[in-house]
Amino acid sequence: MKYKFSTKVFGQEGIYGIEYESLERNEKALFEINSYIWTSEEVQNMLDEINSITNEDFRYSVEGGALLILIDKDEAHLFNLHNRSQKEADIIWPTEKFIKFLKEFQEFLQKIGR
């Protein structure tokens, strides 16, 4: 993928996520995944939950961030929580694309010892 991961989002040391400028216009909500809590283990926990989805959706709210993620076997719906009035997801990806993104983010976190 094309994302530029960072340990200093907007110059704030210890915020792990994506540089805003590296996101395409239709994916800007993904910036809200930025948080101080991210570790490769936390990403692995998400991947494990996603891989165990059967009939129910998996719901994840990024602690310290402002992104709500709803995932089923087919699609990942990402909501920017700063826009509380919206009813539709800011981003809808196939679940496999979101898994690929998480694996790349996990690899970045492992490289920096998180």
C-alpha positions as CSV (number, residue, x, y, z in Angstrom):
1,M,0.0,0.0,0.0
2,K,1.0,3.6,-0.2
3,Y,0.6,4.8,3.4
4,K,3.4,6.6,5.2
5,F,3.4,5.3,8.8
6,S,4.8,7.5,11.5
7,T,5.8,7.6,15.2
8,K,5.3,11.4,15.3
9,V,2.0,12.1,13.8
10,F,1.7,15.9,13.4
11,G,5.0,16.1,15.3
12,Q,3.5,14.5,18.5
13,E,6.1,12.0,19.8
14,G,4.5,8.6,20.7
15,I,1.5,8.9,18.4
16,Y,1.6,5.9,16.1
17,G,-0.3,5.9,12.8
18,I,-0.4,7.5,9.4
19,E,0.8,10.8,8.1
20,Y,-2.2,12.8,7.0
21,E,-0.6,14.0,3.8
22,S,0.0,10.4,2.6
23,L,-3.8,9.7,2.5
24,E,-5.9,10.1,-0.5
25,R,-8.9,12.5,-0.2
26,N,-11.4,9.6,0.0
27,E,-9.4,7.9,2.8
28,K,-8.7,10.9,5.1
29,A,-10.9,9.3,7.9
30,L,-8.2,6.6,8.2
31,F,-6.0,9.3,9.9
32,E,-8.2,8.8,13.0
33,I,-6.6,5.4,13.6
34,N,-3.6,7.3,15.1
35,S,-3.1,6.5,18.8
36,Y,-0.5,6.2,21.5
37,I,-1.7,2.6,22.3
38,W,-0.7,0.8,19.1
39,T,1.6,-2.2,19.4
40,S,2.1,-5.1,17.0
41,E,0.4,-7.3,19.6
42,E,-2.7,-5.1,19.6
43,V,-2.8,-5.3,15.8
44,Q,-2.4,-9.1,16.0
45,N,-5.4,-9.2,18.4
46,M,-7.5,-7.4,15.8
47,L,-6.4,-9.7,13.1
48,D,-7.2,-12.7,15.3
49,E,-10.7,-11.3,15.9
50,I,-11.3,-10.6,12.2
51,N,-10.1,-14.1,11.3
52,S,-12.6,-15.7,13.7
53,I,-15.7,-13.8,12.4
54,T,-18.5,-16.2,11.8
55,N,-22.0,-14.6,11.8
56,E,-21.5,-11.5,13.9
57,D,-19.7,-8.3,13.1
58,F,-16.5,-7.4,14.9
59,R,-16.5,-3.9,16.3
60,Y,-13.4,-2.0,17.3
61,S,-13.0,1.5,18.6
62,V,-9.5,2.9,18.5
63,E,-8.5,3.9,22.1
64,G,-6.9,7.3,22.0
65,G,-8.1,7.7,18.4
66,A,-11.3,8.6,16.8
67,L,-12.0,5.7,14.5
68,L,-14.8,3.1,14.8
69,I,-14.2,0.0,12.7
70,L,-17.1,-2.5,12.0
71,I,-16.0,-5.6,10.1
72,D,-17.8,-8.6,8.8
73,K,-16.5,-11.4,6.5
74,D,-16.9,-9.2,3.4
75,E,-16.4,-5.6,4.3
76,A,-14.7,-3.2,6.7
77,H,-16.6,0.0,7.5
78,L,-14.6,2.8,9.0
79,F,-16.2,5.8,10.7
80,N,-14.6,9.0,11.8
81,L,-16.0,9.6,15.3
82,H,-15.6,13.3,15.0
83,N,-18.6,13.3,12.7
84,R,-21.2,11.9,15.1
85,S,-24.2,12.8,12.9
86,Q,-23.2,10.5,10.0
87,K,-25.0,7.2,9.4
88,E,-22.8,5.9,6.6
89,A,-19.1,4.8,6.8
90,D,-16.4,7.2,5.7
91,I,-14.6,4.3,4.1
92,I,-15.8,0.9,3.0
93,W,-13.1,-1.6,2.0
94,P,-13.2,-5.3,1.3
95,T,-12.2,-7.1,4.5
96,E,-9.1,-8.5,2.8
97,K,-7.9,-5.0,1.9
98,F,-8.2,-3.9,5.6
99,I,-6.4,-7.1,6.7
100,K,-3.6,-6.2,4.3
101,F,-3.4,-2.6,5.7
102,L,-3.3,-4.0,9.3
103,K,-0.5,-6.4,8.4
104,E,1.6,-3.5,6.9
105,F,0.9,-1.4,10.0
106,Q,1.9,-4.3,12.2
107,E,5.1,-4.7,10.3
108,F,5.9,-1.0,10.8
109,L,5.2,-1.3,14.5
110,Q,7.5,-4.4,14.8
111,K,10.3,-2.6,13.0
112,I,10.2,0.2,15.6
113,G,10.0,-2.2,18.6
114,R,6.3,-1.7,19.3
